[in-house]
């Protein structure tokens, strides 16, 4: 499939309430490939964009289970199979003594999975994104609020989408080149 000539269209707004309302109207109009940019988290913006839930909690759970099982079996192998020592008459597979290391490896593996999974699912690091080509986008880190509809969206049409974005009363509508 051939890439569209532009990445999308971006509307710039003055306030968080305006971008939340615009995102809600764009989602209600049927646009699915849209994203919003703001200098701080905006309450209600994720639900207005209809953000899909992530698989990160499942990945963290799997990472924790792997760490738990790995920590326990590493100690079991060392204490029972590879180097059995009778200390004070206790059984070789005394699982209560394995709990601290098992817990620490559970937390370590879950934490590493969370960081690596978050970076991977967010597509980071990302040194370049097409929205950086819009001159006024630098205001997204100061006081600008932006809503971008991607050209790959099934409902996207250059003229129709521009007219739709202009009905949302933005400060401006910008073309986002590739």
N, C-alpha and C positions, 0 to 999 in steps of 0.2 A: 504494500500500500504506500502511495506517495505521501510524503509529509506535507501538511498545509503550508502555504507561503508565509503565514504569520503564526505566532504562538497563540495569540488571542487578543481580546480587548480588555482594558482595565479602566475602571471608573474610580475616581478619587473623591472622597467624602471629607466633610469637616469634623464630624463627631462620631463617637462609637455607636450612638443610637441610630445614626443614619446608615452606617455600614451594616448593622444588625438587621434593620428593616429592609435594606436592599438585598442582603443575602437571603432573607426569608422570602421576599418576592421572587427572586431569581430561582430559588429552589421550587417554589410553588408553580412557577411558569414551566418547570420541567427540565431546567438546566441541571446537569449532574456533574460536569467537570468544571467546578469553580473553586476558587480559593480566596481567602481574605487575608490581608496583611495589616497589622497594626503595631504601634510601638509598645503596647502592653496587652495582657490578656483581657479580653472583652467578654463579660458574662452574657451568655445566651448566643454567642456567635457560633459555637460548635453545633448547637441544636438547630440554628437557622440554616447552617450549611448542610445539615443532615450528615454529620461526620460518622463514618462507619466505625464500629468498635474494633479495637486492635486485638491481635493474637498474642500480644506481649505477656499478659498474665499467664497464659498457658505455657509459653516458652520458659518463663521464670519458674513455674511449677516443675516442669520437666528438668530444668537445670538443677533445681533444689533436690529433686528425687535422685538424679544421677550423682550429685555430690554426697547425699546421704548414703546411698548404696555403695558408692565408691569408698567413702571413708570407713564405713563399717567393714566391708570385705577386705580392705587393705589391712586393717588392724587384725581381723580374724585370721587372714593368711599369715601375717607375721607372728601372731601369738600362738596359733594352733598348728599350722602346717610347717612353716619354714624354720621357726626357732622356738619350739615349745620349752617354756621354763615353768617349773612348779614353784610358785611364790606363795609361801605361807599356807600351802595346802588348798588353795583355791582352784576351781576348775580352770582348764586352759581357755575355754570359751566363755569367760565371765563377761557377759555383755554390759553390765552396768559400768565397767571401767572403760568401755568403748564410747560412751555417750558424749563426753566433751569434744573429742576430735570429730565424731560423726556430726554433731551439731555445727561445729565451726566449718567443716567442709560443706555442709548443706547451705549455710549462709554465704560462704565464699562463692560457691558455684552459682547460686541463685543471683547474687549480686553481679557477678561477671556476665551472666546470661542477660540480666536486665540491661546493663550498659551496652553490651555488644548488640543485643536484639533491638534496643531503641535506636542505636545508630543505623543499623541495617534497615529497619522498617521505615525510618525517616529518610533513607537515601543519603545519609551523611557519610563522610564529609562531601559537601557540594560547593565547590569554589565558584561555579558559574550557574546562573539560572537566567532564562530569557527576560524575566521581569526587571533584571538589573539594567536592561537597555533603555528603560523608560526614564527620561531625565528627572522627572519629579518623584520617582520612587524613593530617592534618598530621604524623603520626608517620612517614610514608613518607620524610621527609627526615632523620629522626633515628635511629630504631631499629625502625621498623615494616616488616613484610613483608606484602604484600597480593596476593591473587589475585582477579581480577574476571572473572566470566562474563557476557557481554552477553546481554540479553534477545532480541536478534535471532538468536541461535544456534538452529539448527533443533531441537536437543534440549532447549532451555530450557523449563522449566515452573516456575512460582513455587514450588510445594510440592516437586516432585521435585528441583529444583536445590538448594533450601535443605537438603533432607535429605541430598543427596549431599555438599554442602560441610560439613555438620555431621559426616559420617563421617570427614572429614579431620582432625578434632580441632583446629579453629582457636580462637583466643581469643574470636572473635566473628564472626557473619555479619551484614552490614549490607546494607540495601536502598539501591541507588544511584538516586535520583530523576533525572529529566531536568533 
